Amino acid sequence: MPRPPTKAQAITNALAARIVEGDLDPGAWLPSERELAREYGADRSTVRRALRMLAEQGLVQLRHGAGAQVRTARRVRRAAADITRQVGGWRGFHVSARRDGRVPFTRTTVTEIEADERLAQRLDVPPRTRVLERARVQGVEGDPPIQLATTWVILDVVEQIPVLRQVDTGPGGIYSRLEEAGRRITFEESVTCRLPRTDEQSTLDIGPDRPVLTLWRRACDQDGRVVEVTHRVVVGDRHELVYRYGSGV
């Protein structure tokens, strides 16, 4: 049975939630150690440990003699529908980042792999089927990476669209190439939350207690066939995901 969090960790978690959920704005000062100790029923040494853990997570800056200040880096406000249309030469993350006035970056590696049982199930292919893997690290200039995004594409689709093997797949990326090839794409996406793995901590520059969103997206063509699957790991407080839906939208 997992152990309950220490008092300091519980305070850290409570303050982190207030920061991530926007109750404490970027640049805001946290209450004093004395006020936090009174609010959470803890001694000041425990509060200090909690604030140090918040700083290690990158959520606050500790300023000697002044207190703890919420870091000022802005979240990228990501529209979930930004993958459904091409804006200029872009789709997806780059569209939302540019709309936010930021300069996005993507670092991409491309290789072929054998799909393990879990991935094969998502792609609706037999295990050990070879697929194209496109792994990306994405963020905005001046800040640490925001997300890891890995896409797997069925090889007969790649044979039809060879440019998918290139780092740069052209304006609009994969989904624009699929549309040009006559495939009408429907998306299905699921979202969960967890703590990051060790490799994710290193690449995303976060600590082990920093929550990440994990998103699985499947792209199906007009025949209902899965042609592509994407897995994203997103630093929760660097990103805001917006869904827009309803009658007439």
VEXZAKE-117498 format. One line per 8 residues: number of its first residue (from 0); their letters; for each residue y, x, z of C-alpha. Coordinates in steps of 0.05 Angstrom, whole numbers. Layout:
NUM	a	Y:X:Z ~ ...
***
This chain:
0	mprpptka	0:0:0 ~ 68:29:-19 ~ 114:48:39 ~ 178:9:48 ~ 241:47:29 ~ 277:87:82 ~ 342:60:109 ~ 382:109:66
8	qaitnala	342:90:4 ~ 353:16:18 ~ 428:27:23 ~ 426:68:-41 ~ 389:13:-77 ~ 438:-40:-53 ~ 499:0:-74 ~ 467:18:-141
16	arivegdl	454:-55:-155 ~ 528:-71:-141 ~ 550:-16:-189 ~ 501:-34:-245 ~ 516:-108:-240 ~ 591:-96:-244 ~ 612:-115:-173 ~ 641:-45:-167
24	dpgawlps	680:-25:-229 ~ 682:45:-259 ~ 734:85:-221 ~ 731:40:-159 ~ 724:72:-91 ~ 666:53:-47 ~ 682:30:24 ~ 688:86:75
32	erelarey	627:115:111 ~ 648:78:173 ~ 653:11:136 ~ 587:21:101 ~ 553:40:167 ~ 579:-25:197 ~ 560:-67:136 ~ 488:-41:132
40	gadrstvr	475:-31:206 ~ 464:44:199 ~ 492:108:228 ~ 540:150:187 ~ 490:206:173 ~ 444:155:140 ~ 503:129:98 ~ 518:201:77
48	ralrmlae	446:210:53 ~ 451:145:14 ~ 516:167:-19 ~ 485:235:-37 ~ 427:198:-70 ~ 476:155:-109 ~ 511:218:-133 ~ 444:249:-153
56	qglvqlrh	432:186:-195 ~ 498:197:-230 ~ 528:132:-206 ~ 584:160:-162 ~ 624:223:-153 ~ 633:249:-82 ~ 704:274:-71 ~ 714:316:-9
64	gagaqvrt	763:283:39 ~ 770:221:-5 ~ 702:187:-9 ~ 655:163:-63 ~ 682:138:-130 ~ 642:100:-183 ~ 635:143:-245 ~ 682:122:-301
72	arrvrraa	634:127:-361 ~ 635:60:-397 ~ 571:23:-416 ~ 557:10:-489 ~ 557:-66:-498 ~ 497:-77:-543 ~ 489:-141:-583 ~ 415:-158:-589
80	aditrqvg	428:-186:-659 ~ 457:-121:-685 ~ 391:-103:-719 ~ 392:-167:-761 ~ 450:-148:-806 ~ 480:-86:-838 ~ 553:-71:-820 ~ 581:-18:-866
88	gwrgfhvs	527:36:-868 ~ 496:18:-801 ~ 450:-28:-763 ~ 427:-29:-691 ~ 454:17:-637 ~ 507:50:-682 ~ 539:-18:-698 ~ 548:-36:-624
96	arrdgrvp	572:33:-604 ~ 624:35:-660 ~ 647:-35:-644 ~ 657:-10:-572 ~ 703:46:-599 ~ 652:100:-585 ~ 623:155:-630 ~ 547:147:-631
104	ftrttvte	495:201:-643 ~ 421:199:-660 ~ 371:256:-658 ~ 308:239:-698 ~ 239:269:-707 ~ 188:241:-756 ~ 112:252:-755 ~ 45:217:-767
112	ieaderla	1:199:-709 ~ -62:160:-694 ~ -47:94:-658 ~ -79:89:-590 ~ -110:24:-567 ~ -46:-4:-537 ~ -3:12:-597 ~ -56:-11:-646
120	qrldvppr	-58:-78:-611 ~ 17:-86:-619 ~ 14:-66:-692 ~ -47:-110:-704 ~ -88:-53:-733 ~ -154:-19:-712 ~ -147:37:-660 ~ -138:107:-689
128	trvlerar	-104:79:-751 ~ -53:130:-775 ~ 19:107:-773 ~ 87:138:-783 ~ 125:153:-718 ~ 201:159:-717 ~ 225:182:-648 ~ 300:179:-633
136	vqgvegdp	346:200:-576 ~ 411:160:-579 ~ 477:159:-543 ~ 552:167:-551 ~ 590:232:-555 ~ 615:259:-489 ~ 562:224:-447 ~ 487:235:-432
144	piqlattw	437:198:-477 ~ 433:123:-468 ~ 364:108:-496 ~ 300:133:-527 ~ 277:91:-587 ~ 209:103:-620 ~ 188:65:-682 ~ 118:62:-713
152	vildvveq	110:38:-785 ~ 46:18:-822 ~ 29:72:-873 ~ 21:27:-934 ~ 92:3:-920 ~ 113:77:-919 ~ 78:89:-985 ~ 119:31:-1015
160	ipvlrqvd	183:60:-984 ~ 175:136:-982 ~ 246:148:-955 ~ 220:124:-888 ~ 190:194:-879 ~ 260:224:-881 ~ 304:233:-820 ~ 360:196:-856
168	tgpggiys	332:131:-886 ~ 398:112:-918 ~ 451:59:-903 ~ 426:5:-856 ~ 362:45:-839 ~ 291:19:-840 ~ 306:-55:-839 ~ 353:-52:-899
176	rleeagrr	299:-14:-937 ~ 248:-67:-919 ~ 294:-122:-943 ~ 306:-84:-1008 ~ 231:-81:-1018 ~ 228:-158:-1014 ~ 206:-166:-941 ~ 239:-219:-900
184	itfeesvt	235:-196:-828 ~ 228:-236:-764 ~ 236:-201:-697 ~ 202:-212:-630 ~ 226:-174:-569 ~ 204:-169:-496 ~ 244:-136:-440 ~ 220:-108:-373
192	crlprtde	246:-58:-322 ~ 214:1:-287 ~ 228:71:-260 ~ 229:128:-311 ~ 172:176:-325 ~ 182:250:-315 ~ 194:265:-389 ~ 244:207:-394
200	qstldigp	282:234:-334 ~ 291:301:-368 ~ 312:274:-436 ~ 358:220:-409 ~ 386:264:-354 ~ 370:215:-297 ~ 336:219:-229 ~ 268:188:-212
208	drpvltlw	301:128:-176 ~ 346:108:-235 ~ 319:43:-266 ~ 307:38:-341 ~ 298:-23:-385 ~ 238:-21:-431 ~ 239:-63:-494 ~ 183:-75:-543
216	rracdqdg	203:-104:-611 ~ 156:-125:-667 ~ 179:-137:-738 ~ 138:-185:-780 ~ 146:-200:-854 ~ 146:-268:-888 ~ 70:-268:-888 ~ 67:-259:-812
224	rvvevthr	43:-187:-818 ~ 68:-136:-767 ~ 100:-81:-808 ~ 136:-43:-752 ~ 139:-37:-676 ~ 196:-5:-636 ~ 195:16:-563 ~ 262:29:-529
232	vvvgdrhe	274:60:-460 ~ 346:48:-439 ~ 385:74:-378 ~ 404:8:-344 ~ 475:26:-322 ~ 494:59:-388 ~ 480:-3:-429 ~ 493:-77:-429
240	lvyrygsg	448:-121:-473 ~ 480:-185:-498 ~ 440:-243:-527 ~ 476:-298:-565 ~ 440:-362:-581 ~ 447:-437:-584 ~ 463:-495:-631 ~ 505:-472:-689
248	v	503:-398:-672
***
